[in-house]
């Protein structure tokens, strides 16, 4: 990311011109919130078999505002912004589980960011649809801990010798969200470089195995200042859920025309309103 691209990003997220961003905790929270409330998540193009997206900064600045994007698109743009501001940030590959148990041989299918500020580590995940945390999560990364980041948003990081697992409190119990590798040599999360991240994204599009965001369902999601908007298609059914501070505020079934019309109105994304075929 260069200065011109950074200026364009700040314009897209409507960042205050007189508020200078620094590699500190306050700026991290500002960047994260401006991003997740501006750029919608969508895996519709992946589900429909559209071509592999260009993950260059220039392309992401053009496509995310008008098309939204999935985890690799979201995290790569945020990574570039954080790097430009001067943060110590690393990519980490993960297995999305969403209540299922990890099984050997499962394909990696997600990307998160870990930001180091002084002695503290913050997990940033802008690309998990409505399950993305509302704020960065400060974690010690050395022992299992429970963390409340805001009203209705409570997490548990399970720390084992060879892996981490992040859990999210839902309806009174923890939901296993995803797992990522802990290096036995460093005791820290195993990081990924850009080349391996691009290859991982390619495998999500074209690789073998069952990948839910490619083979099972469609999500379109966006956060607001206090809520999460979640459009969902699975097994021929369309729905909308809105959660405010962790509590369901609205839930309704939709037909496909209502689905795409409301996506346009609430997420500012315009797709062709046609029936999505069940896989």
C-alpha positions as CSV (number, residue, x, y, z in Angstrom):
1,X,0.0,0.0,0.0
2,X,1.3,3.4,-1.0
3,X,0.3,6.9,0.2
4,X,-2.2,7.4,-2.6
5,X,-3.9,4.0,-1.8
6,X,-3.9,4.8,1.9
7,X,-5.6,8.1,1.2
8,X,-8.2,6.4,-0.9
9,X,-8.9,3.8,1.8
10,X,-9.4,6.6,4.4
11,X,-11.8,8.3,2.0
12,X,-13.7,5.0,1.5
13,X,-14.2,4.5,5.3
14,X,-15.0,8.2,5.8
15,X,-12.1,8.6,8.3
16,X,-11.9,12.1,9.8
17,X,-9.3,14.1,8.0
18,X,-7.8,15.7,11.1
19,X,-7.5,12.4,13.0
20,X,-4.0,11.0,12.5
21,X,-3.6,7.2,12.8
22,X,-0.6,5.8,14.7
23,X,0.5,2.2,15.5
24,X,-1.2,2.3,18.9
25,X,-4.2,0.6,20.6
26,X,-6.6,3.5,19.9
27,X,-5.9,3.6,16.2
28,X,-6.2,-0.2,15.9
29,X,-9.7,-0.1,17.3
30,X,-10.6,2.9,15.0
31,X,-9.2,1.1,11.9
32,X,-11.0,-2.1,12.7
33,X,-14.4,-0.5,13.4
34,X,-14.3,1.7,10.4
35,X,-13.5,-1.3,8.2
36,X,-16.1,-3.8,9.5
37,X,-18.9,-1.1,9.3
38,X,-17.9,0.0,5.8
39,X,-17.1,-3.2,3.8
40,X,-19.7,-5.9,3.7
41,X,-18.9,-9.6,3.8
42,X,-20.2,-11.8,1.0
43,X,-19.3,-15.2,-0.3
44,X,-21.9,-15.3,-3.0
45,X,-19.3,-15.0,-5.8
46,X,-17.3,-17.9,-4.3
47,X,-20.5,-20.1,-4.0
48,X,-21.5,-19.3,-7.6
49,X,-18.1,-20.3,-8.9
50,X,-16.9,-16.9,-10.0
51,X,-13.2,-16.5,-10.8
52,X,-10.5,-16.3,-8.2
53,X,-10.4,-12.6,-7.0
54,X,-7.4,-10.4,-7.4
55,X,-6.0,-9.7,-3.8
56,X,-3.8,-6.8,-4.8
57,X,-4.4,-3.6,-2.8
58,X,-5.4,-1.7,-6.0
59,X,-8.0,-4.3,-6.9
60,X,-9.4,-4.6,-3.3
61,X,-9.8,-0.8,-3.1
62,X,-12.0,-1.0,-6.3
63,X,-14.0,-4.2,-5.5
64,X,-14.7,-4.2,-1.8
65,X,-16.7,-1.0,-1.7
66,X,-19.1,-2.2,-4.4
67,X,-19.0,-6.0,-4.1
68,X,-18.0,-6.8,-0.6
69,X,-15.7,-9.8,0.0
70,X,-14.8,-12.9,1.9
71,X,-12.2,-13.4,4.6
72,X,-9.1,-13.3,2.3
73,X,-10.2,-10.1,0.6
74,X,-11.2,-8.4,3.9
75,X,-8.1,-9.5,5.8
76,X,-5.6,-8.7,3.0
77,X,-6.9,-5.1,2.7
78,X,-6.8,-4.6,6.5
79,X,-3.3,-6.1,6.6
80,X,-2.1,-3.6,4.1
81,X,-3.6,-0.7,6.0
82,X,-2.2,-1.8,9.3
83,X,1.3,-2.3,7.8
84,X,1.2,1.1,6.2
85,X,0.3,2.8,9.6
86,X,3.2,1.0,11.2
87,X,1.7,-1.9,13.1
88,X,3.5,-5.2,13.7
89,X,0.9,-7.5,12.1
90,X,1.0,-11.1,10.9
91,X,-1.4,-13.3,8.9
92,X,-2.5,-16.6,10.5
93,X,-4.3,-19.4,8.6
94,X,-7.2,-21.1,10.3
95,X,-9.8,-23.8,10.0
96,X,-13.3,-22.5,10.4
97,X,-15.3,-25.1,12.5
98,X,-18.5,-23.3,13.7
99,X,-19.4,-26.0,16.2
100,X,-17.8,-28.9,14.5
101,X,-14.8,-30.7,15.7
102,X,-11.5,-30.5,13.9
103,X,-10.5,-33.6,11.8
104,X,-7.0,-34.3,10.5
105,X,-6.8,-33.4,6.8
106,X,-9.4,-30.7,6.8
107,X,-8.4,-27.9,4.4
108,X,-7.5,-24.5,5.8
109,X,-10.1,-22.1,4.8
110,X,-9.7,-18.8,6.7
111,X,-7.3,-16.0,7.5
112,X,-7.0,-13.9,10.6
113,X,-4.6,-11.2,11.7
114,X,-2.6,-10.9,14.9
115,X,-1.3,-7.5,15.9
116,X,1.4,-7.0,18.4
117,X,1.5,-3.7,20.4
118,X,4.2,-3.7,23.1
119,X,3.7,-7.0,25.0
120,X,0.0,-7.3,24.0
121,X,-1.5,-9.3,21.1
122,X,-4.8,-8.4,19.5
123,X,-6.7,-10.8,17.2
124,X,-8.4,-9.1,14.3
125,X,-10.9,-11.0,12.2
126,X,-12.8,-8.7,9.7
127,X,-13.8,-11.6,7.4
128,X,-16.1,-14.0,9.3
129,X,-19.4,-12.5,8.2
130,X,-21.7,-11.8,11.2
131,X,-19.4,-13.9,13.4
132,X,-16.6,-11.4,13.1
133,X,-15.9,-9.8,16.5
134,X,-17.1,-6.2,16.9
135,X,-13.7,-5.1,18.1
136,X,-10.1,-6.5,18.2
137,X,-9.7,-9.2,20.9
138,X,-6.8,-8.6,23.3
139,X,-5.3,-12.1,24.2
140,X,-2.3,-13.3,26.2
141,X,-1.8,-16.3,23.8
142,X,-0.1,-18.3,26.5
143,X,-2.9,-19.8,28.5
144,X,-6.6,-20.4,28.1
145,X,-8.6,-17.3,28.9
146,X,-12.1,-15.8,28.6
147,X,-12.4,-12.2,27.4
148,X,-15.4,-9.9,27.1
149,X,-14.8,-7.2,24.5
150,X,-18.2,-5.5,24.6
151,X,-21.7,-6.1,25.7
152,X,-22.9,-9.4,24.2
153,X,-19.4,-10.3,22.8
154,X,-17.6,-12.8,25.0
155,X,-14.8,-15.1,23.8
156,X,-12.6,-17.9,25.0
157,X,-9.2,-18.7,23.6
158,X,-8.3,-22.3,24.2
159,X,-4.5,-22.7,24.3
160,X,-3.0,-26.2,23.8
161,X,0.5,-27.3,23.0
162,X,0.0,-27.5,19.2
163,X,-3.0,-25.3,18.5
164,X,-5.3,-22.5,19.6
165,X,-9.1,-22.7,19.4
166,X,-11.3,-19.6,19.5
167,X,-14.8,-20.0,21.0
168,X,-17.7,-17.5,21.0
169,X,-20.4,-17.3,23.7
170,X,-23.8,-17.9,22.1
171,X,-27.0,-18.5,24.0
172,X,-25.3,-19.3,27.2
173,X,-22.6,-21.7,25.9
174,X,-19.4,-21.5,23.9
175,X,-19.4,-22.2,20.1
176,X,-16.1,-23.4,18.7
177,X,-15.4,-20.9,15.8
178,X,-12.0,-21.9,14.5
179,X,-8.7,-23.4,15.1
180,X,-5.1,-22.3,14.2
181,X,-1.7,-23.8,14.7
182,X,0.6,-23.1,17.6
183,X,4.3,-23.6,16.8
184,X,5.9,-26.0,19.2
185,X,9.3,-24.3,18.7
186,X,8.2,-20.7,19.4
187,X,5.0,-21.3,21.5
188,X,3.3,-18.7,19.3
189,X,0.8,-18.8,16.5
190,X,2.2,-20.1,13.2
191,X,2.2,-17.2,10.8
192,X,1.7,-17.1,7.0
193,X,3.3,-15.0,4.3
194,X,1.5,-13.4,1.4
195,X,2.5,-16.2,-1.0
196,X,1.1,-18.9,1.2
197,X,-2.0,-16.8,1.8
198,X,-2.6,-16.4,-2.0
199,X,-2.2,-20.2,-2.4
200,X,-4.6,-20.8,0.4
201,X,-7.2,-18.6,-1.2
202,X,-6.7,-20.4,-4.5
203,X,-7.3,-23.7,-2.8
204,X,-10.5,-22.5,-1.2
205,X,-11.7,-21.8,-4.8
206,X,-10.4,-24.8,-6.6
207,X,-9.1,-27.3,-4.0
208,X,-10.6,-30.7,-3.0
209,X,-12.6,-31.3,0.2
210,X,-15.7,-29.8,1.6
211,X,-15.5,-26.0,2.2
212,X,-18.9,-24.7,3.5
213,X,-18.5,-21.1,2.2
214,X,-18.0,-22.6,-1.3
215,X,-20.1,-25.7,-1.1
216,X,-22.9,-25.2,1.4
217,X,-24.2,-21.7,2.1
218,X,-24.2,-18.0,1.2
219,X,-23.7,-15.2,3.7
220,X,-23.9,-11.4,3.3
221,X,-23.2,-9.5,6.4
222,X,-22.4,-6.0,7.7
223,X,-21.9,-4.5,11.1
224,X,-23.3,-1.2,12.3
225,X,-22.4,0.9,15.4
226,X,-24.3,-1.5,17.6
227,X,-25.6,-4.4,15.5
228,X,-24.8,-7.2,13.1
229,X,-26.8,-7.7,9.9
230,X,-26.8,-11.3,8.7
231,X,-28.3,-12.5,5.4
232,X,-28.2,-16.3,5.0
233,X,-29.0,-18.8,2.2
234,X,-28.8,-22.5,2.8
235,X,-30.7,-25.5,1.4
236,X,-33.0,-23.4,-0.7
237,X,-34.1,-21.1,2.2
238,X,-33.3,-17.4,2.6
239,X,-33.3,-15.5,5.9
240,X,-32.3,-12.3,7.6
241,X,-31.2,-11.9,11.3
242,X,-30.2,-8.8,13.1
243,X,-28.3,-9.0,16.4
244,X,-27.9,-6.0,18.7
245,X,-25.2,-6.3,21.3
246,X,-25.3,-10.1,21.1
247,X,-29.0,-10.4,21.3
248,X,-31.4,-11.3,18.4
249,X,-33.5,-8.2,17.5
250,X,-35.1,-9.4,14.3
251,X,-35.5,-12.6,12.4
252,X,-37.5,-13.3,9.2
253,X,-37.7,-15.7,6.3
254,X,-37.4,-14.2,2.8
255,X,-37.9,-15.1,-0.8
256,X,-35.1,-14.6,-3.2
257,X,-36.4,-11.2,-4.4
258,X,-36.7,-9.9,-0.9
259,X,-33.3,-11.2,-0.1
260,X,-31.5,-9.3,-2.8
261,X,-33.6,-6.2,-2.4
262,X,-32.8,-6.0,1.3
263,X,-29.1,-6.8,0.7
264,X,-29.1,-3.7,-1.5
265,X,-30.9,-1.6,1.0
266,X,-29.1,-2.7,4.1
267,X,-25.6,-3.6,2.8
268,X,-25.4,-1.4,-0.2
269,X,-24.6,-4.3,-2.5
270,X,-26.4,-4.9,-5.7
271,X,-26.5,-8.4,-7.2
272,X,-28.6,-9.9,-9.9
273,X,-31.8,-11.1,-8.2
274,X,-32.1,-14.7,-9.3
275,X,-32.7,-17.9,-7.4
276,X,-29.6,-19.3,-5.8
277,X,-29.3,-23.0,-6.7
278,X,-28.9,-25.5,-3.8
279,X,-25.7,-27.6,-4.1
